[in-house]
Amino acid sequence: MNHNTPVPPLSPRPLRHLSEVHRRVMTAAQLKSHGVPAAETNEQCRPGGPWQQLLPGVFLLHPGPPTSEERLHAVLMYAARERSPGVPPQPNAGEAHAPAYPEAVITGLAALTLHGFSATPPLTALDTIDVLVPRMRRLRSTGCARILRTPALPAPQQVTGLPVAPVPRALADAVAELTDASAVRRLLTEAVRGGHCEPASVVRELNQAKLLSRPHVVDAVDSLLAEGRAIAEDRLYEMVHVYGLPDPVWNVDLRLPGGPHLGGLDAYWPEQAVAVELDTRAPRQDEDALWSEYARKREHLERLGITVVYITPKKLRDGMEQQAAVVRTALMAAADREPAAYVVVLPR
């Protein structure tokens, strides 16, 4: 048999349940289950043959370079835990033709491109595709597959039928490989401006990845936090005006007359003694200590009769109407409370 000999139909399992890409990229085990023995697969992959081996145990069933989609699926096939022979792939929820890839999740720049980032290279420009696997898996990086081991896989999001890491985790894995400060800043900024995630979730992942000791990452995070706060403040202004809340005084400091500073607030209604503060914390080291500082401030103000409403940027983005209702309820309840202590309101 030479390498130009026609390949017999892949049988006995039909391929109708597979999408087109899964007829073009298959593992050795899948080929075997379709009646193609290893010797025949090797014969078809000889130089000039109709097939080619993309990665160990993963084959492209046509000549010529693989498409981006084929490379992504090949990497997942290489990294995923192999099923028992003859067990068909199971569709993921909402993806009738997407096979499951146990214990493999696309991450890094490829994941960000799949999430729709414009600051990342196109998939065709990536020499390698990062894929997360459990730490105990015995796999090595090879070819276009770069294996990243992790103690716990993130819950993947389905993007075009592929298991893809959430944006914060994909960002952390991408930033770990970048030394260009401007490239890091562009990625983090697009994550927030594009509405992909909130700054706190990004910083949390960067902290867990121990990347906040790198000066160029710290600089980018500072820009990210400033960007995130500006966006959250704009949304707070929008909430007040769109939902017809009375105008507060904006960005103020409170002090006791002749006494200590009580803290800064993003919005304050003096007549009702209701305050709103944006919770834009982005923990870098000790989240409990940071939250304790918020809690002490809130307790102090509430002892003085001031109601404090904390709103996270995520709640403003995803549930602005609900947050407006919370503030309105606090304003309406002011009439039933004891008058608050007198405080001095100063511009911040």
C-alpha positions as CSV (number, residue, x, y, z in Angstrom):
1,M,0.0,0.0,0.0
2,N,1.5,3.4,-1.0
3,H,0.5,6.8,0.4
4,N,-1.7,7.5,-2.6
5,T,-3.9,4.5,-1.9
6,P,-7.5,5.7,-1.2
7,V,-8.4,5.5,2.5
8,P,-11.4,3.2,3.2
9,P,-14.4,4.8,4.8
10,L,-14.1,5.5,8.5
11,S,-16.3,2.8,9.9
12,P,-18.2,1.3,11.6
13,R,-19.1,4.5,13.5
14,P,-20.8,7.1,11.2
15,L,-19.5,10.7,11.2
16,R,-22.8,12.5,10.8
17,H,-22.8,13.4,14.5
18,L,-19.5,15.3,14.1
19,S,-19.2,18.8,12.9
20,E,-17.0,19.4,9.9
21,V,-13.8,20.2,11.9
22,H,-14.2,16.9,13.7
23,R,-14.1,15.0,10.4
24,R,-10.8,16.8,9.7
25,V,-9.0,16.4,13.0
26,M,-9.1,13.1,14.9
27,T,-7.1,11.3,17.5
28,A,-5.5,7.9,17.0
29,A,-8.1,6.4,19.3
30,Q,-11.0,7.9,17.3
31,L,-9.5,6.7,14.1
32,K,-9.1,3.2,15.5
33,S,-12.8,3.2,16.6
34,H,-13.7,4.0,13.0
35,G,-11.7,1.0,11.8
36,V,-8.5,2.7,10.8
37,P,-5.5,0.8,12.4
38,A,-2.4,2.6,13.5
39,A,-0.3,1.1,10.6
40,E,-2.7,2.6,8.1
41,T,-2.7,6.0,9.9
42,N,1.1,6.0,9.8
43,E,1.0,5.2,6.1
44,Q,-1.3,8.0,5.3
45,C,1.0,10.4,7.2
46,R,4.1,9.7,5.2
47,P,5.7,12.6,3.3
48,G,3.4,13.7,0.5
49,G,0.5,11.7,1.9
50,P,-3.0,13.0,2.4
51,W,-2.8,13.1,6.2
52,Q,-0.4,14.7,8.7
53,Q,0.3,14.4,12.4
54,L,-0.3,17.8,14.1
55,L,0.5,16.7,17.6
56,P,1.3,13.3,19.3
57,G,-1.7,11.1,18.7
58,V,-3.6,13.9,16.8
59,F,-4.0,13.8,13.0
60,L,-5.1,16.3,10.4
61,L,-7.0,14.4,7.6
62,H,-6.0,16.6,4.7
63,P,-2.8,18.0,3.3
64,G,-1.8,21.7,3.7
65,P,-1.6,23.9,6.8
66,P,-4.3,23.6,9.5
67,T,-6.8,26.3,10.0
68,S,-7.0,28.2,13.3
69,E,-10.1,26.1,14.2
70,E,-8.3,22.9,13.4
71,R,-5.3,23.9,15.6
72,L,-7.5,24.8,18.5
73,H,-9.3,21.5,18.4
74,A,-6.0,19.6,17.9
75,V,-4.5,21.2,21.0
76,L,-7.6,20.3,23.0
77,M,-7.6,16.7,21.7
78,Y,-4.0,16.4,22.7
79,A,-4.5,17.9,26.1
80,A,-7.9,16.4,27.0
81,R,-8.1,13.1,28.9
82,E,-8.9,10.5,26.4
83,R,-12.2,8.7,26.6
84,S,-12.5,4.9,26.5
85,P,-12.4,3.7,22.9
86,G,-15.8,3.7,21.2
87,V,-17.4,6.2,23.6
88,P,-18.8,9.1,21.5
89,P,-18.2,12.7,22.5
90,Q,-21.0,14.2,24.5
91,P,-22.4,17.6,23.4
92,N,-22.0,20.5,25.8
93,A,-25.0,22.4,26.9
94,G,-26.1,24.7,24.1
95,E,-23.6,23.2,21.7
96,A,-25.3,20.4,19.8
97,H,-22.2,19.5,17.9
98,A,-19.4,20.4,20.3
99,P,-17.6,17.5,21.9
100,A,-16.5,17.7,25.5
101,Y,-12.8,18.0,26.2
102,P,-12.3,16.6,29.7
103,E,-9.6,18.4,31.8
104,A,-8.5,20.8,29.1
105,V,-9.3,24.6,28.9
106,I,-7.9,27.1,26.3
107,T,-6.3,30.1,28.1
108,G,-3.9,33.0,27.5
109,L,-3.8,35.0,24.3
110,A,-5.8,32.5,22.3
111,A,-8.6,32.6,24.9
112,L,-8.6,36.4,24.9
113,T,-8.9,36.4,21.1
114,L,-11.8,34.0,21.3
115,H,-13.4,36.3,23.8
116,G,-13.3,39.0,21.2
117,F,-10.3,41.1,22.3
118,S,-8.8,43.4,19.6
119,A,-5.5,43.9,21.4
120,T,-4.5,40.3,21.0
121,P,-3.0,38.8,17.9
122,P,-5.2,36.8,15.5
123,L,-5.2,33.1,16.1
124,T,-3.2,32.6,12.9
125,A,-0.3,34.7,14.3
126,L,0.1,32.6,17.5
127,D,2.9,30.1,17.3
128,T,1.5,28.3,20.4
129,I,-1.9,27.9,22.0
130,D,-2.0,27.8,25.8
131,V,-4.1,25.1,27.4
132,L,-4.7,24.4,31.1
133,V,-4.7,20.9,32.5
134,P,-4.7,19.6,36.1
135,R,-1.4,19.6,37.8
136,M,-1.1,15.8,38.0
137,R,-1.6,15.2,34.2
138,R,1.6,13.9,32.6
139,L,1.8,15.9,29.5
140,R,4.5,18.0,27.9
141,S,4.4,21.1,25.7
142,T,5.0,20.2,22.1
143,G,4.4,21.7,18.7
144,C,1.6,24.3,18.9
145,A,0.4,23.1,22.3
146,R,1.8,24.8,25.4
147,I,0.7,23.0,28.5
148,L,0.0,25.0,31.6
149,R,-0.6,23.0,34.8
150,T,-2.9,24.2,37.5
151,P,-4.1,22.9,40.9
152,A,-7.7,23.6,39.9
153,L,-9.2,24.1,36.4
154,P,-11.4,27.2,36.1
155,A,-15.0,26.6,35.1
156,P,-14.7,27.0,31.3
157,Q,-17.0,29.2,29.2
158,Q,-18.1,27.8,25.9
159,V,-16.9,30.0,23.0
160,T,-17.6,28.7,19.5
161,G,-18.0,25.3,21.0
162,L,-14.6,25.4,22.8
163,P,-13.9,25.3,26.5
164,V,-12.3,28.7,27.2
165,A,-10.9,30.2,30.4
166,P,-12.9,33.2,31.8
167,V,-11.3,36.5,30.9
168,P,-9.6,37.2,34.3
169,R,-7.8,33.8,34.3
170,A,-6.9,34.1,30.6
171,L,-5.5,37.6,31.2
172,A,-3.3,36.3,34.1
173,D,-2.0,33.5,32.0
174,A,-1.3,35.8,29.1
175,V,0.4,38.5,31.3
176,A,2.6,35.9,32.8
177,E,4.4,35.6,29.4
178,L,4.5,39.3,28.5
179,T,7.3,41.7,29.3
180,D,6.1,44.6,27.3
181,A,4.4,47.1,29.7
182,S,2.4,48.7,27.0
183,A,1.0,45.3,25.8
184,V,0.0,44.4,29.3
185,R,-1.7,47.8,29.8
186,R,-3.6,47.4,26.6
187,L,-4.9,44.0,27.5
188,L,-6.0,45.1,31.0
189,T,-7.6,48.3,29.8
190,E,-9.6,46.5,27.1
191,A,-10.8,44.0,29.6
192,V,-12.5,46.8,31.6
193,R,-13.5,49.2,28.8
194,G,-14.9,46.3,26.8
195,G,-17.1,45.2,29.7
196,H,-15.4,41.7,29.8
197,C,-14.8,41.8,33.6
198,E,-14.3,44.1,36.6
199,P,-10.9,45.3,37.8
200,A,-11.1,43.4,41.1
201,S,-11.5,40.0,39.4
202,V,-8.4,40.7,37.2
203,V,-6.3,41.9,40.1
204,R,-7.3,38.9,42.2
205,E,-6.2,36.5,39.4
206,L,-2.9,38.4,39.0
207,N,-2.3,38.2,42.7
208,Q,-3.0,34.5,42.8
209,A,-0.5,34.1,39.9
210,K,2.1,36.0,41.9
211,L,2.5,38.6,39.1
212,L,2.1,41.7,41.2
213,S,5.8,41.7,42.1
214,R,6.6,42.7,38.5
215,P,6.9,46.5,38.1
216,H,5.4,46.6,34.6
217,V,2.4,44.6,35.8
218,V,1.9,46.9,38.9
219,D,2.0,50.0,36.6
220,A,-0.6,48.4,34.3
221,V,-2.8,47.5,37.3
222,D,-2.7,51.1,38.6
223,S,-4.0,52.3,35.2
224,L,-6.6,49.5,35.3
225,L,-7.9,50.6,38.7
226,A,-8.1,54.2,37.6
227,E,-10.0,53.2,34.4
228,G,-12.4,50.9,36.4
229,R,-13.2,53.6,38.9
230,A,-13.8,56.2,36.2
231,I,-16.2,53.9,34.4
232,A,-18.0,53.0,37.7
233,E,-18.4,56.7,38.6
234,D,-19.9,57.4,35.2
235,R,-22.4,54.5,35.7
236,L,-23.3,55.9,39.2
237,Y,-24.1,59.3,37.6
238,E,-26.2,57.5,35.0
239,M,-28.1,55.6,37.6
240,V,-29.1,58.7,39.6
241,H,-30.3,60.5,36.5
242,V,-31.9,57.7,34.5
243,Y,-33.9,56.4,37.5
244,G,-34.9,59.8,38.8
245,L,-33.2,59.9,42.1
246,P,-32.7,63.3,43.8
247,D,-29.3,64.9,43.1
248,P,-26.7,64.1,45.7
249,V,-23.5,66.0,46.5
250,W,-20.8,64.2,44.6
251,N,-17.3,63.1,45.8
252,V,-17.3,64.6,49.3
253,D,-15.4,64.1,52.6
254,L,-17.3,64.0,55.9
255,R,-15.9,65.3,59.2
256,L,-17.2,65.8,62.7
257,P,-17.3,69.5,63.6
258,G,-13.9,70.2,65.0
259,G,-13.3,66.4,65.0
260,P,-11.7,63.7,62.9
261,H,-12.1,62.9,59.3
262,L,-14.9,60.3,58.7
263,G,-14.0,59.2,55.2
264,G,-14.7,60.0,51.6
265,L,-18.0,59.2,49.8
266,D,-18.9,59.0,46.1
267,A,-22.4,60.4,46.7
268,Y,-24.2,61.9,49.7
269,W,-27.7,63.1,50.4
270,P,-27.4,65.4,53.4
271,E,-31.1,65.8,54.1
272,Q,-31.6,62.0,54.3
273,A,-28.1,61.2,55.7
274,V,-27.7,58.5,53.0
275,A,-24.3,57.8,51.4
276,V,-23.2,55.7,48.5
277,E,-19.7,54.4,48.2
278,L,-18.4,52.5,45.2
279,D,-16.7,49.3,46.3
280,T,-13.8,49.3,43.9
281,R,-11.4,47.3,46.1
282,A,-8.9,45.3,44.2
283,P,-7.2,43.1,46.8
284,R,-3.5,42.6,46.2
285,Q,-2.5,40.9,49.4
286,D,-4.8,40.8,52.4
287,E,-8.4,41.0,51.3
288,D,-9.7,40.5,54.9
289,A,-7.8,43.5,56.1
290,L,-9.1,45.7,53.3
291,W,-12.7,44.6,54.0
292,S,-12.2,45.3,57.7
293,E,-11.3,48.9,56.9
294,Y,-14.5,49.3,54.8
295,A,-16.5,47.7,57.6
296,R,-15.0,50.0,60.3
297,K,-15.8,53.1,58.3
298,R,-19.4,51.9,57.6
299,E,-20.0,51.1,61.3
300,H,-18.6,54.5,62.4
301,L,-20.9,56.4,60.0
302,E,-24.0,54.3,60.9
303,R,-23.4,54.9,64.6
304,L,-23.8,58.6,63.6
305,G,-27.1,57.8,61.9
306,I,-25.8,57.8,58.3
307,T,-27.0,55.0,56.1
308,V,-24.2,53.7,53.8
309,V,-24.9,51.8,50.6
310,Y,-22.0,50.0,49.1
311,I,-22.3,49.3,45.3
312,T,-19.8,47.2,43.3
313,P,-19.0,48.1,39.7
314,K,-20.4,44.7,38.7
315,K,-23.7,45.4,40.3
316,L,-23.9,48.8,38.6
317,R,-23.1,47.2,35.3
318,D,-25.4,44.2,35.5
319,G,-28.2,45.5,37.8
320,M,-28.4,49.2,37.7
321,E,-32.2,49.3,38.2
322,Q,-31.9,47.1,41.3
323,Q,-29.2,49.3,42.8
324,A,-31.3,52.4,42.1
325,A,-34.1,50.7,44.0
326,V,-31.8,50.0,47.0
327,V,-30.8,53.7,47.1
328,R,-34.4,54.9,46.7
329,T,-35.5,52.7,49.6
330,A,-32.8,54.1,51.8
331,L,-33.8,57.6,51.0
332,M,-37.4,56.9,51.7
333,A,-36.7,55.2,55.0
334,A,-34.8,58.3,56.3
335,A,-38.1,59.8,57.5
336,D,-38.6,57.0,59.9
337,R,-35.1,57.2,61.4
338,E,-33.8,59.3,64.2
339,P,-32.0,62.4,62.9
340,A,-28.3,61.8,62.1
341,A,-25.5,63.6,63.9
342,Y,-24.4,66.8,62.4
343,V,-21.4,66.4,60.1
344,V,-19.4,68.8,58.0
345,V,-19.5,68.0,54.2
346,L,-16.4,69.1,52.2
347,P,-15.5,68.6,48.6
348,R,-13.0,65.8,48.0
